[in-house]
Amino acid sequence: MHRFKKILFVVEADADNTAALNEAAMLAADNHASLTIVDVVDRLPADLQMAITAALPDELIKLVVAERLEVTARLKAMALQSGAPDVESKVLTGRRFLEVIKTVQHDGHDLLVKATADEPGPGRSLSSTDMHILRKCPCPVWMVRSGGRLPCRRVLAAVDFEPDEPVSEALNEAIAELASSLASRHTAVRHWVHAWRLPHEPFLRSPRAGLEAGAVDALLAEERDRRRRWLRELIDVSGGGLDARYDESAQMHLCEGDPKTEVPRVASELDIDVLVMGTVGRVGIPGFFIGNTAEEILKRVECSVLAIKPAGFVSPVGAEQ
């Protein structure tokens, strides 16, 4: 992955940061990139401040910041031992996701790496803070699941078919390039998933359409071939190729169905380590920061995720501050 120059690592107090930090440090070393390690101390809520003496909150924050500075200093030493050439560490105060995104915007980071703070309970849901970062951070975000395998063995690129949308096609190319680069770096197997449906198939099969079932089946087969040719061309253009050890069907997963369910299903069945996907919303308009399909996929997958925004994305954080 030879493309990042300013990497931001966000400390997660409720997770084991070791694997994620080691990956960020090695990326920094490979790319001759700078690495910034940042932690954020949340300010006390107003109602809690009122319940405590007026002087204590500030003193409490100072004590917590001092403790976090010790933690980030240890992580900085670990990153330097892992080969990162230029490492800075700092502790901020404020609302976590806002401070993280503002740091990305202000300092021009081009990759954010963070261990996840999975919510308790079934499904290993991402925390609300992690979802805020995934929705609103302008640069690629690599959420490394606690306990996730690094180096990874299997990488899955999820792409969408929008031939008349240049922004979407450029995003697909970025997903393919990053997935291929990540797989090469880890000597992992590349997989590709595209979930699709024949447009208006329920209507076409209804009596109102007046079509024979065979005619609709022929349309379905034609559309399936069209999607397969498109996916194969995308893979070839990206330079990712297909692993010679496997046949095409073992790596290209064309799924007829809803991406919200098909992408998580494929990721689970293949025991994927990292899913590379786009978070496609309307670009250039603050507030339209993530597509509904991407939102549902992020909530359902249990592997690590490398999420990419389309070109022209405008973070709502910049508009709100």
C-alpha positions in Angstrom: 0.0 0.0 0.0 2.3 2.7 -1.3 0.1 5.8 -1.3 -0.3 7.2 2.2 1.8 10.1 3.5 0.2 11.2 6.7 -1.4 8.5 8.9 -3.5 9.1 12.0 -3.8 6.4 14.6 -6.6 6.9 17.1 -6.2 5.3 20.5 -9.2 3.3 21.7 -9.2 2.9 25.5 -11.6 0.0 25.4 -9.7 -2.2 23.0 -6.3 -3.8 22.4 -4.5 -1.3 20.2 -1.4 -3.4 19.6 -2.3 -5.0 16.2 -3.8 -1.9 14.7 -0.9 0.3 15.9 1.6 -2.2 14.5 -0.2 -2.1 11.1 -0.2 1.7 11.1 3.5 1.8 12.0 4.5 -0.7 9.3 2.4 1.3 6.7 4.2 4.4 7.8 7.5 2.7 7.4 6.7 1.3 3.9 5.4 4.6 2.7 7.9 6.8 4.4 4.9 8.5 6.0 4.4 10.4 9.2 2.4 8.8 11.9 0.4 10.7 14.5 -1.0 8.9 17.5 -3.9 10.8 19.1 -6.2 10.2 22.1 -9.2 12.2 23.1 -10.4 12.9 26.6 -14.1 13.6 26.6 -15.2 16.7 28.5 -17.6 16.1 31.4 -21.3 16.5 30.5 -22.8 19.8 31.8 -25.1 18.0 34.2 -22.2 16.1 35.7 -20.2 19.2 36.1 -23.0 20.8 38.0 -23.1 17.8 40.4 -19.5 18.2 41.2 -17.7 21.2 42.7 -16.8 23.9 40.2 -13.0 23.4 40.5 -12.9 19.6 40.4 -13.8 19.0 36.7 -10.8 20.9 35.4 -8.5 19.1 37.8 -10.0 15.8 36.9 -9.5 16.4 33.2 -5.9 17.4 33.8 -5.3 14.1 35.7 -6.9 12.1 32.9 -5.0 13.9 30.2 -1.7 13.2 32.1 -2.6 9.5 32.3 -3.4 9.4 28.6 -0.2 11.2 27.7 1.7 8.3 29.4 -0.3 5.8 27.3 0.3 7.6 24.0 4.0 8.0 24.9 4.3 4.2 25.3 2.4 3.6 22.0 4.8 6.1 20.3 7.7 4.0 21.5 6.1 0.9 20.2 5.5 2.5 16.8 9.1 3.6 16.5 10.2 0.0 17.4 8.0 -1.2 14.5 9.9 1.0 12.1 7.7 4.1 11.7 10.2 6.9 10.8 8.3 9.9 12.1 5.9 9.6 15.0 4.1 12.3 17.0 1.7 11.7 19.9 -0.8 14.0 21.5 -3.9 14.1 23.7 -6.9 16.3 22.8 -10.0 17.2 24.8 -13.5 17.4 23.5 -16.0 15.1 21.8 -14.1 12.2 20.5 -15.3 11.9 16.9 -15.4 15.6 16.3 -11.8 16.1 17.5 -10.6 13.2 15.4 -12.2 14.5 12.2 -11.1 18.0 12.8 -7.5 16.7 13.2 -7.8 14.9 9.9 -9.1 18.1 8.2 -6.6 20.5 9.8 -3.5 18.3 9.4 -4.3 16.7 6.0 -4.2 13.1 7.1 -4.9 10.7 4.2 -5.5 7.5 6.3 -7.1 6.9 9.7 -6.4 3.7 11.6 -8.3 2.7 14.7 -9.0 -0.4 16.8 -12.7 -0.8 17.2 -14.6 -0.4 20.5 -17.2 -3.1 19.8 -20.5 -2.7 21.6 -21.3 -5.6 24.0 -23.9 -8.2 22.9 -24.4 -10.3 19.8 -23.2 -9.1 16.4 -20.2 -7.1 17.6 -21.8 -3.8 16.6 -19.5 -0.9 16.0 -19.7 1.8 18.7 -21.5 5.0 18.0 -18.2 6.9 17.9 -16.8 4.5 15.3 -19.9 4.9 13.2 -19.7 8.7 13.4 -16.1 8.5 12.2 -17.0 6.2 9.4 -19.8 8.4 8.3 -18.1 11.8 8.5 -14.3 11.4 8.2 -13.2 12.6 4.7 -10.1 10.3 4.4 -10.1 6.4 4.2 -10.8 4.8 7.6 -9.4 1.4 8.6 -11.4 0.0 11.6 -9.4 -2.9 12.9 -11.6 -5.3 14.8 -10.5 -6.3 18.3 -9.0 -9.8 17.9 -8.9 -9.4 14.1 -6.2 -11.3 12.2 -3.1 -9.3 11.1 -1.5 -10.0 8.8 -4.7 -10.8 7.1 -5.4 -13.9 5.0 -8.4 -12.9 3.0 -9.4 -9.5 1.6 -12.9 -8.7 0.2 -13.5 -5.8 -2.1 -17.2 -4.8 -2.4 -18.0 -2.8 -5.5 -21.2 -1.4 -7.1 -22.2 -1.1 -10.8 -22.9 2.5 -11.8 -21.6 2.8 -15.4 -23.2 6.3 -15.8 -21.8 7.7 -12.6 -18.2 8.8 -12.9 -17.9 9.4 -9.2 -19.0 5.8 -8.4 -16.7 4.3 -11.1 -13.8 6.2 -9.7 -14.7 5.0 -6.2 -14.8 1.4 -7.5 -11.3 1.8 -8.9 -10.0 3.1 -5.6 -11.6 0.2 -3.8 -10.1 -2.3 -6.2 -6.6 -0.7 -6.0 -6.6 -0.5 -2.2 -7.9 -4.1 -1.8 -5.3 -5.4 -4.3 -2.5 -3.4 -2.6 -3.5 -4.6 0.9 -3.8 -8.3 -0.3 -0.3 -8.0 -1.9 1.2 -6.5 1.2 -0.2 -9.3 3.4 0.1 -12.1 0.8 -3.6 -12.6 1.2 -6.2 -14.0 -1.1 -8.3 -11.4 -3.0 -12.0 -11.8 -3.2 -14.5 -9.5 -5.0 -18.2 -9.2 -4.3 -20.9 -7.5 -6.3 -24.6 -7.9 -5.3 -27.1 -7.1 -8.0 -30.7 -7.4 -9.2 -32.4 -7.3 -12.6 -34.1 -3.9 -12.6 -37.9 -4.2 -12.2 -37.7 -8.0 -12.2 -40.9 -8.4 -10.1 -42.9 -6.3 -12.6 -41.3 -8.1 -15.6 -42.5 -11.4 -14.2 -46.0 -10.1 -13.4 -49.0 -10.7 -15.7 -49.1 -7.0 -16.4 -45.8 -7.1 -18.3 -47.1 -9.7 -20.7 -43.7 -11.4 -20.9 -43.0 -15.2 -21.0 -40.9 -16.5 -18.1 -38.3 -17.6 -20.6 -37.9 -14.1 -21.9 -37.3 -12.7 -18.4 -34.9 -15.5 -17.7 -33.0 -14.5 -20.9 -32.8 -10.9 -19.7 -31.6 -12.1 -16.3 -28.8 -14.2 -17.9 -27.8 -11.3 -20.1 -27.6 -9.0 -17.2 -25.6 -11.5 -15.2 -23.1 -11.8 -18.0 -22.9 -8.0 -18.3 -22.1 -7.7 -14.6 -19.5 -10.5 -14.8 -17.7 -8.8 -17.7 -17.7 -5.5 -15.9 -16.3 -7.0 -12.7 -13.6 -8.9 -14.5 -12.6 -5.7 -16.4 -12.5 -3.8 -13.1 -10.2 -6.4 -11.6 -7.9 -6.4 -14.6 -7.7 -2.6 -14.8 -6.9 -2.4 -11.1 -3.9 -4.7 -11.5 -5.3 -7.0 -8.8 -5.8 -10.0 -11.0 -7.2 -13.3 -9.8 -5.2 -15.9 -7.9 -4.0 -18.7 -10.2 -4.5 -21.2 -7.3 -8.3 -20.7 -7.5 -10.9 -20.7 -10.3 -12.8 -17.5 -11.0 -15.9 -18.4 -9.1 -13.9 -18.9 -5.9 -12.8 -15.3 -6.0 -15.5 -13.4 -7.9 -18.8 -13.5 -6.1 -21.7 -12.2 -8.2 -24.7 -12.4 -5.8 -28.3 -11.9 -7.0 -29.9 -10.1 -4.1 -29.7 -7.1 -1.7 -26.2 -5.9 -1.0 -27.2 -5.1 2.6 -27.5 -8.9 3.2 -25.4 -10.4 0.5 -22.1 -8.6 1.3 -22.2 -9.4 5.0 -23.2 -13.0 4.1 -20.2 -13.4 1.8 -17.8 -11.8 4.2 -19.0 -14.2 6.9 -18.9 -17.4 4.8 -15.5 -16.6 3.5 -14.2 -15.7 6.9 -12.9 -12.4 5.5 -10.3 -10.4 7.5 -10.7 -7.0 5.9 -13.7 -5.7 3.8 -12.8 -2.8 1.5 -15.8 -0.8 0.6 -17.1 2.6 -0.3 -19.5 4.7 1.8 -21.3 6.2 -1.1 -23.6 9.1 -0.4 -24.3 12.3 -2.3 -21.0 14.2 -2.6 -20.4 17.9 -2.2 -23.4 18.4 0.1 -22.8 18.5 3.8 -25.1 16.1 5.6 -25.3 13.5 2.8 -22.5 11.6 4.2 -23.2 7.9 3.8 -25.4 5.7 1.7 -28.1 3.6 3.4 -26.8 0.4 1.9 -23.3 1.1 3.2 -24.7 2.0 6.6 -26.5 -1.4 6.9 -23.4 -3.3 5.7 -21.2 -1.6 8.3 -23.6 -2.5 11.0 -23.8 -6.2 10.0 -20.2 -7.2 9.2 -18.0 -8.5 11.9 -14.6 -8.3 10.1 -12.3 -5.3 10.0 -13.3 -2.6 7.5 -11.4 -0.2 5.2 -13.9 2.4 4.2 -13.4 4.9 1.4 -15.3 8.1 0.6 -16.0 9.2 -3.0 -14.0 12.1 -4.5 -15.7 15.4 -3.7 -17.0 14.2 -0.3 -17.7 17.2 2.1 -17.6 16.3 5.7 -20.6 17.7 7.7 -18.2 18.3 10.6 -16.6 21.2 8.7 -20.0 22.7 8.0 -21.1 22.4 11.6 -18.0 24.0 13.3 
